[in-house]
Amino acid sequence: MKPTDAPQPISRHTLLGSSPKIAQLRLDIVSAASSDAKVLLTGETGVGKEVVAHAIHLQSRRNSGPFITINCAGVPDTLLESEFFGHTRGSFTGAFRDNPGLLRQAHGGTVFLDEVGEMSLRMQALLLRFLETGELQTVGAGTATSHVDVRVIAATNRNLLESVTAREFRADLYYRLNVFHLHIAPLRERAGDIALLLDHYVRVFAEHQRSAPPEFSESALELLGQYSWPGNIRELRNVSERIVSRAPSHVIQPEHLPKEVIAAVNAATEKAAAAALSPRSRSHEACVQAVLERLLTQKESFWTSAYAAFMSRDLACDDMRRIIQIGLDQTRGSYRGLLALFNTPPTDYKRFLGFLKQHDCHVPFQRFRAINASTRSTPASGRQLSA
């Protein structure tokens, strides 16, 4: 490799990946960065929520201001209020000097509330009041002492709507935070990014150890691509460091990978093979085909065929999602068109979507439009269906 061809250093705040989901996330980041609206980031542990928050900050007009992270789960509730709003000297035992608080330190910039779903109801109420008024009341002070100008980005790995239903999270705070909602897909849903991320991290750790970065054989990469990565990018980073530290040769083979990764892939493969051969799997496939026959050939209503089979547990959630996917493929991603295809009146639109979302059977329509884009009719001879 020529010196001019050497890879450029990548910031730890760079969003790596080339999959469609990462490409869409980059567009969402640009959109969120264009205003000061609050942002709610959701996703599993280890997907890179802080990286996304920092990317929004760096692309916003506040990029010259501070970026302050507050870990809402890592600070005891008795101290979190002081961390947020500051305290005066002598306001509690151990308060030997005034503390301005992290929100004041973030003035003119961005505050990132990590794991906001772990806050107590009392702290949620205090945070809500700050978001509504911008006023800070220092612990130990009698009245609000100042206003600050900060942009708030919150993140959680919880389903906050479920927490709202369980009365563990305030509904008014949820809607206050959820202006821009960006969901970061887990690594198992963007397997095409795994090789890129592995290459990046082995180079980083090899550079730290002043050694040549190892290469991955095709069989090793295939195995790593089959792994579900429950810890997401954080786990991939740790696996990369272990590989570089223990690499017995310059080319990494499957036997050089962590034993738990190999065992997990083997177990998943065996489980999938067993499921494909099981009578239950065959019976579900027959049920799906029977429902599709009733819907598309016999022109029965969705409610008397698919819905009835689902509520009687003849269809599982995966079966219902497959039926919806087949329908969306025919309607080019149109849920309104799906009502007509499934012999259901247009007035049932909200009820239909509500049922799918309630039972986690809703399928994103965008990819069906992308798949069918090349086969759409010309404007003069064709027509497009609306969602």
MITI-240130 format. One record per residue (C-alpha): residue in one letter; x, y, z. Coordinates in steps of 0.5 Angstrom, whole numbers, plus 500, padded with zeros to 3 digits. Layout:
residues N
aXYZ
...
***
This chain:
residues 387
m500500500
k503507498
p503512503
t498516500
d493510500
a494509508
p487509511
q485516514
p484516522
i476515524
s473519529
r470515535
h464519534
t464517526
l458512525
l460506521
g456502516
s454502509
s447498510
p441501508
k439502515
i445506517
a444510510
q437512513
l440513520
r445518517
l439522513
d435522520
i441525523
v442531518
s434532519
a435532527
a441537527
s437542523
s433544529
d434545536
a428540537
k429534543
v431527540
l429521543
l434515541
t432508542
g435501541
e439496544
t445496549
g451497545
v448499538
g452506539
k446511541
e452516544
v455516537
v449518534
a447523539
h454526538
a453526531
i447530531
h451535536
l457536531
q452537525
s448542529
r449550530
r451548537
n457544535
s462549538
g458549545
p459543550
f457536549
i455534556
t453526558
i449525564
n448517565
c441517569
a442510571
g449511574
v448516579
p444514585
d437518585
t439522591
l445525588
l442525581
e438532582
s445535585
e448533578
f443536574
f441542577
g447544582
h447545589
t449550594
r455549599
g452546606
s445544602
f447537604
t452533608
g458533604
a456539600
f463543602
r463548596
d458550590
n456546584
p453549578
g451542575
l451539569
l445543565
r449549567
q455547564
a452545558
h449552556
g449553549
g451546547
t447539548
v446535554
f445527553
l441524558
d443517557
e438511560
v433516561
g428510562
e432509569
m430515572
s425515578
l418518578
r421524582
m427526578
q422525571
a418530574
l423535576
l426534569
l419535566
r419542569
f426544567
l424542560
e417546560
t420552563
g428552562
e429554569
l434551574
q433551581
t439549585
v439544591
g439548597
a436555593
g429557595
t427559588
a429558581
t436562580
s437562572
h435559565
v440555561
d439554553
v441547552
r439542547
v436535550
i438529547
a435523551
a437515550
t434509552
n434501551
r427500554
n420501551
l418507554
l411506551
e410500555
s413503561
v408509560
t403503561
a406500567
r406507570
e414507571
f415513566
r411519565
a407520559
d407527559
l415527559
y415521554
y411526549
r416532551
l422528549
n419524543
v419530538
f425527533
h425519534
l431515532
h431508532
i438505532
a438498529
p441492532
l447489529
r444483527
e439487523
r445490519
a449484518
g452487512
d456492516
i460487520
a466486516
l467493515
l466494523
l471488524
d476491519
h476498523
y477495530
v482490529
r486496525
v485500531
f487495536
a493493532
e495500532
h495500539
q499494540
r504496534
s503490530
a500488523
p492488523
p490480522
e486479516
f479474516
s478468512
e472468508
s470462513
a471466519
l467472516
e461468514
l461465521
l461472525
g456474520
q451469522
y453470530
s447474533
w451479537
p447480543
g452486545
n452489538
i457494537
r460494544
e461486544
l464486537
r469491539
n471487545
v471481540
s476485536
e480486541
r481479544
i482477536
v488482536
s491480543
r491473541
a491472534
p496466533
s497468525
h496473520
v490470518
i484469522
q480462521
p474460525
e478456530
h481462532
l474466534
p472466541
k469459543
e462462545
v461465538
i462459535
a458455540
a452460539
v452460532
n452452532
a446452537
a442457533
t444453526
e441447530
k435450533
a433453526
a434446522
a430443528
a424448527
a424447520
l423440520
s418440526
p411438525
r409445528
s413449523
r409445517
s402446520
h404453521
e406453514
a399450512
c395455516
v398461513
q397458506
a390456508
v389463510
l392466504
e387462500
r381464503
l383472503
l386472496
t382467492
q375466496
k375473497
e374472505
s374478509
f381479513
w377479520
t373472518
s380469516
a387472518
y384475524
a380469527
a386464526
f390469530
m386470535
s384462536
r392461536
d392458529
l397463527
a403466531
c406473530
d411471525
d405468521
m401474521
r407478519
r408473513
i401474511
i402482511
q409482508
i406478502
g400483501
l405489502
d409486496
q402486492
t400493494
r407496493
g407497500
s400501501
y397499507
r390502504
g391498498
l392492503
l385493506
a382492499
l386486497
f384483504
n377484502
t376489508
p372496508
p376503508
t373505514
d377499518
y384502517
k385505524
r382498527
f387494522
l393498524
g391498531
f391491531
l397490527
k401494532
q398492538
h400485537
d407487534
c405484527
h406491523
v411491518
p415497515
f412499508
q418502505
r422497503
f416494499
r416500495
a424500494
i423493491
n418495487
a420501484
s424499478
t417495476
r412501477
s408503471
t410509467
p406515469
a402515463
s400508463
g400506471
r398508477
q401508484
l398506491
s398511497
a400508504
***
